[in-house]
Amino acid sequence: PFAASRIEATYERPATVITLGIDRDRLDRARAETRPTPPRVLTVNYLHPRKRVDLFIAAAAAFGAGEAAAEQPRWIIVGDGPERARLEALSRELGVADQVEFSGFVPDDDLPKYYAAASCYLHAGLEESFGLSVVEAAYCGCPVVAVDEGGVQETIEDGVTGHLVPPTARDLAQAVRSMLKKPDMGRAMGAAGHDRISRTYRWQQGAADI
């Protein structure tokens, strides 16, 4: 696994992966909710350069260049941090301030509502070691578009639970467009993602690992 290999390279000691269990009761309450229109593309992140939320905004701009205004999704950024002012300025500079919504910090208990309302979860973080929000979104039945790097390569099955693509605005926008243009495919990927996460991330397995 990606994170274990990084730990071993840094500390020159063996690393054991302990499986993370997820808060199923908290997330299950949102799974049955109906996803609204217009479609919503979601990311949940601390607003720090390493999270590359600027790439999320650039993808929104790249998406908008090929779509009519009536077909534009909402691009929802949940989270706060030192990059917020710069990112808000970037959304204005790229002409997508009307499509990009900064929701600020959201308590954990309220996050499932955002996952349930999303048509697609977009992950752009730089070599993320794991990506808890990606796992939670997938568990909630949200198909994922992610950069093809880091630990997310182990949680998202390309072409089955989502799309793994190069870290460019154009590639991310194309993958999101493909997902939104084929809602049946998106729903199938979301269902497959839920099943995969449900099977894999269990506290019982974490206890066995320990």
Secondary structure, 3 states (H helix, E strand, C coil): CHHHHHHHHHHCCCCCCCCCCCCHHHHHHHHCCCCCCCCEEEEECCCCHHHCHHHHHHHHHHHHCCCCHHHCCEEEEEECCCCHHHHHHHHHHCCCCCCEEEEECCCHHHHHHHHHHCCEEEECCCCCCCCHHHHHHHHCCCCEEEECCCCHHHHCCECCCEEEECCCHHHHHHHHHHHHHCHHHHHHHHHHHHHHHHHHCCHHHHHHHC
